[in-house]
Amino acid sequence: MIVYRIGKKKFILDLTGQGAQLIGRRWNSRGIPMVYTSHSRALCTVEVAVHMPAGVLPLGLELVTILIPEDVLIKELLAGDLPADWRSFPYARSTQQIGDSFILKNEFLIMKVPSAVIPGDFNYLINPGHPDIQRVGIIKREPYSFDERLFKR
């Protein structure tokens, strides 16, 4: 399976989940490492864009293409199985608890979750502490620039 991630050049090859661990996000609490990826370049673009201040074009980013072995087991969450507040912002504690449990149980390398930004699309959360993380590989790294129209006021 191929997934994508956009980030700062300095950190783009880091699959330890330290960035998410420092701040906490929708699917993890502060202190819990997790790597966020998307099933497409387009979803990855939107997932990053929603976190940018209006009118500010992000620069100095790269996109990586990540290969996840087809034989790994994936925990899949469907929107209908999630708490009513799962799409809220700021992030709901309920979704962080789900993600924290995924990481701490360490049963799966990947958790497939619905996108809160684009209904019907999916993100893939990687557990950097799972033994199969060694089988995950970055197969392409490239500069990434956003279309300016996404950030016009």
C-alpha positions, 0 to 999 in steps of 0.5 A: 500500500502507498501512503503520503505525508507532507512536512518540513524538509528537516523532518520529512524522513522521520517516521518516529512520530515525534512531531505528533508526540510533542503537540498531540493531534486528533488521534493522539495525546501529547506524549504518544508518538504517531505518524499521520499519512493519507491515502492520496496526495490530494487528501494530504494537501487538504489535511495540511492546508486546514492547519495553516493560517489564512493567507499564509502560503506554506513554503519549504515542504516536501512530500514523501511516498511511503510503502507499507507492506501489503501483508500487515494487519490494519485496524480499520475505524469507520465513521459510524463507529466513532463518537459523535464529536470525532470531527470536532476542532479543537480535537476531542479527547475521545479520538485521542483516547482511541489513538492512544489505545491503538499505540499502547496496545501495539497490536497493529502497525496501521490504523485506517481512520476516516478523514475529518476534513474530506468525508469518504477519504481515509488517513492511515496512522502508523504506529512507530513502536510496532515491530513491523515499522522496520518494514515501512519504507520511504520510496520517494522524496520530492519538493512540494508546493501548494497552489497559491489559490488555496491560501488566498483571502 
